[in-house]
């Protein structure tokens, strides 16, 4: 197992905050830890790359079978209207746009409607979304943004980059942010959105808010800090819970210059106190789900042993 290193401050001192469980990934228990040097929450130990790929594939297969991605024309641009209103994009010069984890490309489609002729690019690995991007005239890349030096495959500088609810999924968020800063134009902007670990409104924490496909949980200070560490400096940063189950943090960032200086507080006491109170208050709701998960796991093991016994009976030595 790799030794713990915080992705925000690079320090190695941590403590366990809570175990968490998932109704979808019922066989495995996960652990949330907090860095005592900066207050960042993360999954530790992290699943291996192969295991994490399996978790994501299974998670989203189940998720999309229950709630397929909507193409409702009345609502598909809602989050992008929100982005438009958060910053003066109308008067921002944009020619080239990159959407990282673009899905079907609704953000790009929205910007094209608002800004007119744009050169559209996307990083998207889900092959079922590729036809939508092709029909839009979008050039797309099949790139793993968790791997180093992916910017070398892109010979374009972008005026606007979108990274919306993606950073928290990454095993190596610093790598992704470093590569983004490399493909950002000198006057370009990056729009980044993550869940707010100090803005939780839902009840179930250990069986819903914490989930196997989120490896990092940022508060506002540590979100700003990890971006700053990777040559991105904020032009605007804020939180919002409008029409959301939980609050989210959003920021518009430019390239950092030598004159940009920030100092960051250690949010450990604030964050650990907040999250432990949330877990304690919602313990009963979580416990009900954990019991269901344990029963489901027991049934899986029982059925497997039953199947194994039948095989041995049919094929005795």
C-alpha positions in Angstrom: 0.0 0.0 0.0 1.3 3.5 -0.9 2.0 5.8 2.0 -0.4 8.7 2.5 0.5 12.0 0.9 -2.0 14.8 0.8 -2.7 16.0 -2.7 -3.2 19.6 -1.4 -0.3 20.2 0.9 1.9 17.2 0.2 2.2 16.4 4.0 1.8 12.9 5.4 0.0 13.3 8.7 -3.6 12.1 8.7 -6.3 10.5 10.8 -9.3 8.3 10.0 -12.6 10.2 10.0 -15.0 7.5 9.0 -15.6 4.2 7.1 -18.2 4.5 4.4 -20.2 2.0 2.4 -22.0 2.0 -0.9 -25.3 0.2 -1.8 -23.9 -0.1 -5.4 -20.4 -1.5 -4.4 -21.7 -3.6 -1.6 -18.7 -5.9 -1.2 -16.2 -3.3 -0.1 -15.7 -0.9 2.8 -13.9 2.4 2.1 -12.2 4.8 4.5 -12.2 8.6 4.6 -9.2 10.3 6.2 -8.4 13.9 6.8 -5.0 15.6 6.5 -4.0 17.2 9.8 -1.8 19.7 8.1 -4.5 21.3 5.8 -7.9 19.7 6.5 -8.4 18.0 3.1 -10.6 14.9 3.0 -9.8 12.0 0.8 -10.2 8.3 0.4 -7.3 6.3 1.8 -6.0 3.8 0.9 -6.9 4.7 -2.7 -8.1 1.8 -4.8 -5.5 0.6 -7.4 -5.9 1.9 -10.9 -7.4 -1.4 -12.1 -9.8 -1.6 -9.2 -10.8 2.1 -9.6 -11.6 1.5 -13.3 -13.8 -1.5 -12.4 -15.5 0.6 -9.7 -16.3 3.4 -12.1 -17.5 1.1 -14.9 -19.8 -0.8 -12.6 -21.0 2.4 -10.8 -22.0 4.3 -13.9 -23.5 1.2 -15.6 -25.9 0.9 -12.6 -26.4 4.7 -12.3 -27.3 5.2 -15.9 -29.6 2.2 -15.9 -31.5 3.8 -13.1 -31.4 7.4 -14.2 -30.3 7.7 -17.9 -28.7 11.0 -19.0 -31.6 13.4 -19.9 -31.8 15.1 -23.3 -34.8 17.2 -22.2 -34.3 20.5 -24.2 -36.1 22.4 -21.4 -33.5 21.5 -18.8 -30.3 20.3 -20.4 -28.8 23.8 -20.5 -29.7 24.8 -16.9 -26.2 24.2 -15.4 -24.7 26.1 -18.3 -27.0 29.1 -17.9 -25.8 29.1 -14.3 -22.2 29.1 -15.5 -23.0 32.0 -17.9 -24.5 34.0 -15.1 -21.6 33.4 -12.7 -19.1 35.4 -14.8 -19.3 38.0 -17.5 -18.7 35.4 -20.3 -20.7 37.5 -22.7 -17.9 40.1 -22.8 -15.0 37.6 -22.5 -13.1 36.9 -25.7 -13.4 33.2 -26.5 -12.4 31.5 -29.7 -11.3 28.0 -28.6 -13.1 26.0 -25.9 -12.1 22.7 -24.3 -14.6 20.7 -22.2 -13.0 18.0 -20.1 -15.4 15.2 -19.4 -17.8 16.8 -21.8 -20.5 14.0 -21.9 -22.8 14.7 -24.8 -21.3 18.2 -25.2 -24.2 20.3 -24.0 -21.8 22.8 -22.4 -20.1 23.3 -25.8 -23.5 23.4 -27.6 -24.6 26.1 -25.1 -21.5 28.3 -25.6 -21.8 28.0 -29.4 -25.4 29.3 -29.2 -24.3 32.2 -27.0 -21.0 33.1 -28.6 -21.5 32.2 -32.3 -18.6 30.6 -34.2 -16.2 28.8 -31.8 -13.6 26.1 -32.3 -14.9 23.3 -30.0 -12.8 20.6 -28.4 -13.6 17.9 -25.8 -11.9 15.3 -23.8 -14.3 12.4 -23.5 -13.7 8.7 -23.0 -17.2 7.4 -23.0 -17.6 6.2 -26.6 -21.4 6.4 -26.7 -21.0 10.2 -26.4 -18.7 10.5 -29.5 -21.5 10.7 -32.1 -23.0 13.7 -30.3 -19.7 15.5 -30.4 -19.1 14.6 -34.0 -22.5 15.9 -35.1 -21.7 19.2 -33.4 -18.4 19.6 -35.3 -16.4 19.1 -32.2 -12.9 17.7 -32.2 -12.5 15.3 -29.3 -9.7 13.4 -27.6 -9.8 10.0 -26.0 -7.4 10.9 -23.2 -7.0 9.7 -19.6 -6.6 13.0 -17.7 -5.3 11.2 -14.6 -2.0 10.3 -16.5 1.0 12.6 -16.9 1.8 14.7 -20.0 -1.6 14.3 -21.7 -1.3 17.9 -22.9 1.4 16.8 -25.3 -1.3 15.2 -27.4 -3.1 18.6 -27.8 -1.5 21.2 -30.1 -4.0 24.0 -29.2 -4.1 26.8 -26.6 -7.6 27.3 -25.2 -9.4 30.6 -24.3 -11.9 28.7 -22.1 -11.6 25.3 -20.4 -14.4 23.6 -18.5 -13.7 21.1 -15.7 -17.1 20.6 -14.0 -17.5 18.0 -11.2 -14.5 16.0 -12.4 -11.6 17.0 -10.2 -13.0 15.1 -7.2 -13.0 11.8 -9.2 -9.3 11.8 -10.0 -6.6 9.7 -8.5 -4.0 12.4 -9.4 -5.8 15.8 -9.4 -2.5 17.7 -9.4 -1.5 16.1 -12.7 -4.8 17.2 -14.3 -4.5 20.8 -13.1 -0.8 21.0 -14.2 -1.7 19.8 -17.7 -4.7 22.3 -17.9 -2.3 25.2 -17.1 -0.1 24.1 -20.0 -2.9 24.2 -22.6 -4.5 27.4 -21.3 -3.8 30.5 -23.4 -2.1 33.5 -21.8 -5.4 35.3 -21.4 -7.6 32.2 -21.0 -10.0 31.1 -18.3 -10.7 27.8 -16.6 -14.1 27.1 -15.1 -13.8 24.5 -12.3 -16.6 23.2 -10.1 -16.4 20.7 -7.2 -18.7 19.6 -4.4 -18.3 21.6 -1.2 -17.3 19.5 1.8 -18.5 22.3 4.2 -21.9 22.6 2.5 -23.6 19.2 2.9 -27.4 19.3 3.1 -28.3 15.6 2.5 -28.9 13.2 5.3 -26.9 10.1 4.5 -23.2 10.8 4.8 -21.5 7.4 5.2 -23.7 5.7 2.6 -24.4 8.4 0.0 -22.4 11.7 0.2 -19.2 9.7 0.5 -19.0 7.5 -2.6 -16.5 5.2 -4.2 -16.2 7.3 -7.4 -15.2 10.4 -5.4 -11.6 10.2 -4.1 -11.3 13.8 -2.9 -13.6 16.2 -1.0 -12.6 19.9 -1.2 -13.5 22.8 0.9 -13.1 26.3 -0.5 -9.7 26.9 1.0 -8.2 23.7 -0.2 -9.8 23.9 -3.6 -8.2 27.3 -4.0 -4.9 26.0 -2.7 -4.6 23.0 -5.1 -5.3 25.2 -8.0 -2.8 27.8 -6.8 -0.2 25.0 -6.4 -0.7 24.1 -10.1 -0.3 27.6 -11.6 -3.9 28.6 -11.6 -5.0 31.9 -9.9 -8.6 32.8 -9.2 -10.4 35.6 -10.8 -13.6 34.6 -9.0 -14.4 31.9 -6.5 -17.7 31.3 -4.6 -20.1 28.7 -3.3 -23.7 28.0 -4.4 -26.5 25.7 -3.3 -29.1 27.0 -5.7 -31.3 24.1 -6.9 -28.7 21.6 -5.5 -28.9 18.8 -2.9 -25.5 20.0 -1.6 -23.5 23.2 -2.0 -20.8 23.4 -4.7 -17.7 25.5 -5.1 -17.0 27.2 -8.4 -14.1 29.2 -9.6 -12.9 31.0 -12.7 -9.1 30.8 -12.9 -6.3 32.3 -15.1 -2.7 31.5 -15.4 -0.8 32.4 -12.2 2.0 35.0 -12.4 5.0 35.6 -10.2 3.3 38.5 -8.5 0.3 36.3 -7.4 0.8 35.5 -3.7 -1.6 33.7 -1.4 -1.3 32.1 2.1 -3.7 29.4 3.2 -5.1 28.5 6.6 -5.2 25.0 8.0 -8.9 24.0 7.9 -8.4 20.7 9.8 -10.3 21.7 13.0 -13.2 23.3 11.1 -13.5 20.5 8.6 -13.1 17.5 11.0 -15.6 19.1 13.5 -18.1 19.7 10.7 -17.9 16.3 9.1 -18.0 14.3 12.3 -21.1 16.3 13.4 -22.8 15.5 10.1 -22.0 11.8 10.5 -23.2 11.8 14.1 -26.5 13.6 13.4 -27.3 11.3 10.5 -26.1 8.0 12.0 -29.5 6.3 12.2 -30.2 7.0 8.5 -26.8 5.6 7.5 -27.1 2.6 9.8 -30.3 1.4 8.1 -28.6 1.4 4.8 -25.4 -0.3 6.2 -27.6 -3.1 7.6 -29.2 -3.6 4.1 -25.7 -3.6 2.5 -24.5 -6.2 5.0 -27.5 -8.4 4.3 -26.9 -8.0 0.6 -23.3 -9.0 0.9 -24.2 -12.0 3.0 -26.7 -13.2 0.3 -24.0 -12.8 -2.4 -21.6 -15.0 -0.4 -24.3 -17.5 0.5 -25.4 -17.8 -3.2 -21.8 -18.2 -4.3 -21.1 -21.0 -1.7 -24.4 -22.7 -2.8 -23.3 -22.5 -6.4 -19.8 -23.9 -5.5 -21.4 -26.8 -3.6 -23.6 -27.7 -6.6 -20.5 -27.7 -8.9 -18.6 -29.9 -6.6 -21.5 -32.3 -6.3 -21.9 -32.5 -10.1 -18.1 -33.0 -10.6 -16.8 -35.1 -7.7 -13.1 -36.1 -7.8 
